[in-house]
Amino acid sequence: MYIRNRARNWYKSVVFNTGLLARHPRLVGRTCGYTLGLIVAVASYLTVLDFRIEQIADDQQLVIKSMQSLQNDTSELLTELNKTYSSECSPDNLSKIRSLTFSHQYARNVGLLDSQHRLYCSTSVGLLATPITLHNGLDGSIGRYFLQTPVQFFNGTVHNVLRATVVERGRFQVMLSDTPVKDMFDRYADSVSVGGAHQRRVVYKSKHGSDQVVPADTAPVTFNWSTGNILVTTTLPGISPISVQTIVSAANVWENSHWVLLGMLCLSMLTGQLVANGITRKCRHVQSMDFRIQHLCQPANVVCHYQPMLELATGRVVGCEVLGRLQDGDKLIYPDQFIPALTKQGLSCKFDTAVSRQALLALSDASLGSAQNGFTVALNFFPQNLKRDKLHAHLQSSLQHAKHRDLHIELEVTEYDFSPEIVPELSKLKADGYFISIDDFGTGYSNLAMVKRVAPDYLKIDKSFVFEMEDLTIRSSLIPEIIAIARAVGSKVIAEGIETAAQAEQLRALGVEYGQGYYFARPMPLADFLSFLHKSNAG
Ligand SMILES: Nc1nc2c(ncn2[C@@H]2O[C@@H]3COP(=O)(O)O[C@H]4[C@@H](O)[C@H](n5cnc6c(=O)[nH]c(N)nc65)O[C@@H]4COP(=O)(O)O[C@H]3[C@H]2O)c(=O)[nH]1
């Protein structure tokens, strides 16, 4: 749980504080996607390599088994010869030995030794003209053996000489036909070394194999840093250990598994591309207001700005409109940037509640000077949040600990949102003592009968009418009509968006009671608003 929370916090801080995501979503997506693609490609290659190494180790076991079979067969033959047969070079004895040799797979020829351990007779040649002593023998588990030994045998007409392995035990030597083993070496090994510690030597090497002896204690898989190849080794232990080594190069892996590798390469490229697209989309999404608003819309991020509302006739500040902003790192974001996402994500109530609570707590604690009595606080609410019972409870609880409770709360609903469903709620709120104002009046098509039923305390002329006053457009000519409607329903008029002294003067002359706009002051933080208030009302 703890780790999950830490991970979530870390993720959020990365998402919200990393400008990189916002500025380069594609770069982030591609970096992550292609890195993953590369990891998949490397992992695929390592899997194929691992598979190939296992395959080679299995093949080497076959070689080892055939070596074992050769040793067992030869050992059995030598035991039988020493136990049952004499080393006499008589035709009868040689014929018996020959028939025994036929029942053994690897023996080609048997040699007989004299009392001085010299080869003096063989089953293939018979009695030798000169006895032979073999040199450089190795000690093996089945006897002493001589590698690549020149041996004579009779092929019908002449005595041929060939090189073969000879194993000697007791009074006999067996010349081995190691062709089956050699075939195995050719297929599966690059290098074979045999012999005990000091006698060890290379007995086989392929065209790729090295001349170096493979020590008997070589690990099953090693890496040759000078060639960049992997060496797979299997050793048959014993007095004369046999080590079979095979080289696994990248070319070798490619040769054996190129279709699998090509398939995996395509898969990793596809994975990389899909992940890159996915992460790019995700980065864009986490930077979109729809996603960020859920993190931003917390009471701690809500910032209230206050725009003074003045009595046009006297220039006195009589109230303010509270305008909510959201703190996003070191910058503020404004309603036109977040309101669509806010409503889409169902956070409008959370936002309105946070703004109104913060503003009421701040203003009820502040010193408002001569404006203290009956100071008007205009709060904007989304129509769906104008539910009397809930709203009344919330506003009262916000004012519960207030220093002075004589603030007049004005609830603003835009004309655009003015609908039959909210009329009864507004009437009840008005009966509770809240002021009701219809904001942006003139921009919607509100039913005048409905307006009359609510009898709002204020009609706020939308700023678009005020902006065009000096140009005398048709729109601005509607201002007297709006004022007439206000009079008819018993409302006072507030003009929004006053930017020049001429606009303020004209509106005052038309009978508009209150005004707000950049001409007087922009929406501002509480401290600035309070100093503006005291300065304006000082005179
Ligand atoms: N050009 C110009 N503009 C002026 C002038 N005087 C004031 N304004 C801007 O006009 C908007 C007046 O607020 P509104 O009509 O209630 O329109 C508000 C209101 O409908 C909504 N809003 C703002 N705060 C809240 C809130 O806390 N809750 C809800 N539900 N809506 C809010 O967002 C709208 C836009 O708010 P803002 O961006 O703060 O924009 C404010 C204000 O900064 C001026 O002389 N010239």
The ligand as an SDF file (V2000), in Angstrom:
LIG
                    3D

 46 52  0  0  0  0  0  0  0  0999 V2000
  -12.2110   42.4150  -21.4160 N   0  0  0  0  0  0  0  0  0  0  0  0
  -12.6060   42.7250  -20.1780 C   0  0  0  0  0  0  0  0  0  0  0  0
  -12.9050   41.7160  -19.3130 N   0  0  0  0  0  0  0  0  0  0  0  0
  -13.2900   42.0580  -18.0700 C   0  0  0  0  0  0  0  0  0  0  0  0
  -13.3730   43.3770  -17.6430 C   0  0  0  0  0  0  0  0  0  0  0  0
  -13.7930   43.3750  -16.3490 N   0  0  0  0  0  0  0  0  0  0  0  0
  -13.9390   42.0800  -15.9890 C   0  0  0  0  0  0  0  0  0  0  0  0
  -13.6260   41.2830  -17.0150 N   0  0  0  0  0  0  0  0  0  0  0  0
  -13.6470   39.8180  -17.0880 C   0  0  0  0  0  0  0  0  0  0  0  0
  -14.9610   39.4280  -17.3590 O   0  0  0  0  0  0  0  0  0  0  0  0
  -15.2880   38.2540  -16.6450 C   0  0  0  0  0  0  0  0  0  0  0  0
  -16.4440   38.5770  -15.7940 C   0  0  0  0  0  0  0  0  0  0  0  0
  -16.9610   37.4730  -15.1780 O   0  0  0  0  0  0  0  0  0  0  0  0
  -18.2780   36.7130  -15.6500 P   0  0  0  0  0  0  0  0  0  0  0  0
  -19.0180   37.4500  -16.6930 O   0  0  0  0  0  0  0  0  0  0  0  0
  -19.0100   36.3400  -14.4100 O   0  0  0  0  0  0  0  0  0  0  0  0
  -17.6740   35.4010  -16.3480 O   0  0  0  0  0  0  0  0  0  0  0  0
  -16.9090   34.5140  -15.6060 C   0  0  0  0  0  0  0  0  0  0  0  0
  -17.7500   33.4530  -14.9300 C   0  0  0  0  0  0  0  0  0  0  0  0
  -18.8750   33.1200  -15.7280 O   0  0  0  0  0  0  0  0  0  0  0  0
  -16.8140   32.2900  -14.9120 C   0  0  0  0  0  0  0  0  0  0  0  0
  -16.2360   32.1720  -13.5650 N   0  0  0  0  0  0  0  0  0  0  0  0
  -15.1860   32.8360  -13.0480 C   0  0  0  0  0  0  0  0  0  0  0  0
  -14.9750   32.4150  -11.7760 N   0  0  0  0  0  0  0  0  0  0  0  0
  -15.9370   31.4930  -11.5210 C   0  0  0  0  0  0  0  0  0  0  0  0
  -16.2880   30.7180  -10.3610 C   0  0  0  0  0  0  0  0  0  0  0  0
  -15.6650   30.7920   -9.2980 O   0  0  0  0  0  0  0  0  0  0  0  0
  -17.3640   29.8470  -10.4630 N   0  0  0  0  0  0  0  0  0  0  0  0
  -18.0820   29.7620  -11.6210 C   0  0  0  0  0  0  0  0  0  0  0  0
  -19.1340   28.9430  -11.6520 N   0  0  0  0  0  0  0  0  0  0  0  0
  -17.7870   30.4830  -12.7030 N   0  0  0  0  0  0  0  0  0  0  0  0
  -16.7300   31.3450  -12.6490 C   0  0  0  0  0  0  0  0  0  0  0  0
  -15.7770   32.4950  -15.8350 O   0  0  0  0  0  0  0  0  0  0  0  0
  -16.0610   33.7050  -16.5470 C   0  0  0  0  0  0  0  0  0  0  0  0
  -14.7900   34.3820  -16.9720 C   0  0  0  0  0  0  0  0  0  0  0  0
  -14.1090   34.8210  -15.8690 O   0  0  0  0  0  0  0  0  0  0  0  0
  -12.8020   35.6920  -16.0140 P   0  0  0  0  0  0  0  0  0  0  0  0
  -11.9040   35.0660  -17.0390 O   0  0  0  0  0  0  0  0  0  0  0  0
  -12.2560   35.8760  -14.6660 O   0  0  0  0  0  0  0  0  0  0  0  0
  -13.2910   36.9950  -16.6000 O   0  0  0  0  0  0  0  0  0  0  0  0
  -14.0390   37.8990  -15.8450 C   0  0  0  0  0  0  0  0  0  0  0  0
  -13.3340   39.2290  -15.7520 C   0  0  0  0  0  0  0  0  0  0  0  0
  -11.9190   39.0840  -15.5840 O   0  0  0  0  0  0  0  0  0  0  0  0
  -13.0450   44.4180  -18.5760 C   0  0  0  0  0  0  0  0  0  0  0  0
  -13.1070   45.6150  -18.3190 O   0  0  0  0  0  0  0  0  0  0  0  0
  -12.6690   44.0430  -19.8350 N   0  0  0  0  0  0  0  0  0  0  0  0
  1  2  1  0
  2  3  2  0
  2 46  1  0
  3  4  1  0
  4  5  2  0
  4  8  1  0
  5  6  1  0
  5 44  1  0
  6  7  2  0
  7  8  1  0
  8  9  1  0
  9 10  1  0
  9 42  1  0
 10 11  1  0
 11 12  1  0
 11 41  1  0
 12 13  1  0
 13 14  1  0
 14 15  2  0
 14 16  1  0
 14 17  1  0
 17 18  1  0
 18 19  1  0
 18 34  1  0
 19 20  1  0
 19 21  1  0
 21 22  1  0
 21 33  1  0
 22 23  1  0
 22 32  1  0
 23 24  2  0
 24 25  1  0
 25 26  1  0
 25 32  2  0
 26 27  2  0
 26 28  1  0
 28 29  1  0
 29 30  1  0
 29 31  2  0
 31 32  1  0
 33 34  1  0
 34 35  1  0
 35 36  1  0
 36 37  1  0
 37 38  2  0
 37 39  1  0
 37 40  1  0
 40 41  1  0
 41 42  1  0
 42 43  1  0
 44 45  2  0
 44 46  1  0
M  END
$$$$
